[in-house]
Amino acid sequence: MARHDLPRISGVGANSFTDKGVPVTTLRPKYISFDCYGTLINFEMAPVARQVYADRLSGQALEDFTDYFSAYRLDGVLGAWRPYREVVAEALQRAAKRSGVEYRDADGEALYAAVPTWNPHPDVVEPLKRVAEKIPLVILSNSMVDLIPYSVEKLEAPFHTVCTAEEAQAYKPRMRAFEFMFDTLGCGPEDVLHCSSSFRYDMMTAYDIGIKDKAFVNRGHEPMNAYYEVHDIPNLGGLPGLVGL
């Protein structure tokens, strides 16, 4: 079967089926790895940016600004590693220039300082706790060593390993970030089920690097793409069934 003909998995669990009647195989990974911000923690960078720039922009211009800011953040993590505070500040500067408004140093600091205040999506904590009883959980995040603990604590579940971009000296979607995780765990792509709500940051690279088991947490901020052979779940509530729990 050609990759572009693969059926989309519309539901998960021990008795779930694809929309072509093919039973869903229960996955048995050695580890389950997660993107943190967006997938587990509600990523509120756009709402905070709207608050910070509300004195300079409004309406569609403000919405365009948040889109530019998002695009420049992705562009900013594709090169050599640098602290995330710098990535955020530069992306804001570029978005402000494109929008024709002033950038202030306090803007970048406000966005970065907001990250520890964000909370998990409501569907996250209980499924994580349930799965953690059987399978080691791992975070692979575009975060900093001193930033990630605030979010991990709010997830409440025990994590076997937390890998940050700072430790890897590379941000996702670069393969080096995933390779750092494999080296840290002493495993290969075949041993991991990777979960993310983003194709651009996670699923495309996971596919390219050889991770066969992938769960796309379909939170609506990126469209589903069946080419990358993912299990499509609407939220973390679908994860226990995917691994037979």
C-alpha positions in Angstrom: 0.0 0.0 0.0 1.4 3.4 -1.0 2.0 5.7 1.9 -0.5 8.3 0.6 -3.2 5.5 0.5 -2.8 4.6 4.2 -6.2 4.7 6.0 -6.6 7.4 8.6 -7.1 5.9 12.1 -10.2 7.7 13.4 -10.4 6.0 16.8 -8.0 4.1 19.1 -8.3 1.3 21.6 -8.1 -2.4 21.8 -11.3 -2.8 19.8 -10.9 0.2 17.5 -11.0 0.0 13.7 -9.8 2.2 10.8 -12.4 3.7 8.5 -11.7 0.8 6.1 -12.5 -1.8 8.8 -8.8 -2.7 9.6 -8.3 -3.5 13.3 -6.0 -1.0 15.1 -2.8 -2.8 16.3 -2.1 -2.3 20.0 1.3 -0.6 20.3 3.9 -1.9 22.7 6.7 0.8 22.9 9.5 0.7 25.4 9.0 4.4 25.9 6.4 7.0 25.1 7.8 10.4 24.3 5.9 13.7 24.2 6.2 17.2 22.9 5.4 19.3 25.9 4.1 22.8 24.9 0.9 22.5 22.8 0.6 18.8 23.3 0.6 18.5 27.1 0.7 22.1 28.3 -1.7 24.6 26.7 0.7 26.8 24.6 -0.5 30.3 25.2 2.1 32.3 23.3 -0.4 33.9 20.9 -2.8 35.0 23.7 0.0 36.6 25.7 1.4 38.3 22.5 -2.1 39.7 21.9 -2.1 41.2 25.4 1.4 42.7 25.1 0.7 44.2 21.7 -2.9 45.4 22.3 -1.6 48.9 22.8 -0.1 48.9 19.3 -2.3 46.7 17.2 -5.9 45.6 17.0 -8.3 43.6 14.9 -6.9 41.7 12.0 -3.5 43.4 12.2 -3.1 41.9 15.7 -4.1 38.5 14.4 -1.6 38.8 11.5 1.1 39.8 14.0 0.6 36.6 16.1 0.8 34.5 12.8 4.0 36.3 11.9 5.4 35.7 15.4 4.6 32.0 15.2 6.3 31.6 11.8 9.4 33.5 12.9 9.7 31.3 16.0 9.8 28.2 13.8 12.3 29.9 11.5 14.4 30.8 14.5 14.9 27.3 15.8 16.1 25.8 12.5 19.7 27.1 12.8 22.4 26.8 15.5 21.1 26.5 19.0 20.7 29.6 21.2 18.7 30.2 24.3 14.9 30.2 23.9 14.7 33.7 25.4 16.6 34.9 22.3 14.5 32.9 19.9 11.3 34.5 21.3 12.8 38.1 21.4 14.0 37.9 17.8 10.7 36.5 16.5 8.9 39.3 18.2 11.3 41.8 16.7 10.8 40.4 13.2 7.0 40.3 13.6 7.0 43.9 14.9 9.0 45.1 11.9 6.7 43.3 9.5 3.7 44.9 11.2 5.3 48.3 11.3 5.1 48.7 15.1 7.7 49.3 17.9 9.4 46.4 19.6 10.3 46.9 23.2 12.8 44.8 25.2 10.1 44.3 27.8 8.0 42.5 25.2 10.3 39.5 24.9 10.7 39.3 28.6 7.0 39.3 29.1 6.4 36.4 26.7 9.2 34.3 28.1 8.2 34.9 31.7 4.7 33.7 30.9 5.7 30.2 30.0 5.9 28.8 33.6 2.4 30.0 34.3 0.8 27.8 31.6 -1.2 24.8 32.6 -1.9 21.3 31.2 -4.8 20.7 28.8 -7.7 19.3 30.9 -7.5 15.9 29.2 -3.8 15.3 30.0 -3.1 14.5 33.7 -5.2 11.4 34.3 -4.2 9.6 31.1 -0.5 10.3 31.8 -0.8 8.9 35.3 -2.5 5.8 34.0 0.0 5.1 31.2 3.0 5.9 33.5 2.1 2.8 35.6 3.1 0.6 32.7 5.3 2.4 30.3 8.1 5.0 31.0 7.2 8.5 29.9 9.7 10.9 28.3 9.5 14.6 27.4 11.3 16.0 24.3 10.8 19.7 24.5 12.1 22.9 22.9 12.7 24.2 26.3 15.4 25.3 28.7 16.7 23.3 31.7 15.6 25.9 34.2 12.2 26.4 32.5 10.8 22.9 32.0 10.4 21.9 35.7 7.5 24.3 36.2 5.5 22.5 33.5 6.6 19.0 34.4 5.4 19.5 38.0 2.0 20.5 36.8 1.7 17.3 34.7 1.7 15.3 38.0 2.7 12.0 36.4 6.2 10.5 36.9 8.5 11.1 34.0 11.4 8.7 33.3 13.4 11.3 31.4 13.1 15.0 30.3 15.2 16.1 27.3 15.4 19.8 26.5 16.7 21.6 23.5 19.3 23.2 25.7 20.8 19.8 26.6 20.6 18.6 23.0 21.9 22.0 21.7 19.3 21.7 19.0 15.6 22.5 18.7 12.9 20.3 17.0 12.3 19.9 14.2 16.0 19.2 13.8 16.9 15.5 13.9 19.7 16.2 16.4 17.1 16.8 19.1 15.6 13.4 18.5 19.0 11.8 18.3 19.8 13.3 21.7 16.7 11.6 23.1 17.7 8.2 21.7 21.2 8.5 23.0 19.9 9.6 26.5 17.5 6.6 26.6 20.0 4.1 25.0 17.3 3.2 22.4 16.4 3.6 18.8 13.5 4.9 16.9 11.8 1.5 16.9 11.5 1.6 20.7 9.5 4.9 20.9 5.9 6.0 20.5 6.1 9.7 19.9 3.1 12.0 20.7 2.7 15.5 19.5 0.0 18.0 18.3 2.4 19.4 15.6 3.5 17.9 12.3 5.9 20.8 11.6 7.9 20.5 14.8 7.6 16.8 15.5 5.8 14.4 13.3 7.5 15.1 10.0 11.0 14.6 11.6 9.8 11.6 13.6 8.7 10.0 10.3 12.0 10.9 8.6 14.1 9.6 11.5 12.4 6.3 11.5 9.9 6.4 14.4 7.2 4.0 13.3 4.8 4.6 16.2 3.4 8.1 16.2 0.3 9.6 17.9 -1.0 12.9 16.5 -2.9 14.7 19.3 -5.3 16.5 17.1 -5.8 19.7 19.0 -6.8 21.7 15.9 -3.9 24.0 15.4 -2.5 21.9 12.6 -4.3 19.8 10.1 -4.1 16.0 10.0 -1.8 14.6 7.4 -2.1 10.8 6.8 1.1 10.7 4.7 3.2 10.6 7.9 1.5 7.4 9.2 0.2 8.6 12.5 -2.5 7.4 14.9 -4.9 10.3 15.0 -6.3 10.9 18.6 -8.4 13.9 19.6 -6.7 14.3 23.0 -4.6 12.4 25.5 -7.7 10.4 26.6 -7.1 8.2 23.5 -3.5 7.3 24.5 -4.2 4.5 27.1 -6.3 2.6 24.5 -3.6 3.0 21.9 -1.2 1.0 24.1 -3.7 -1.5 25.3 -4.6 -0.1 28.7 
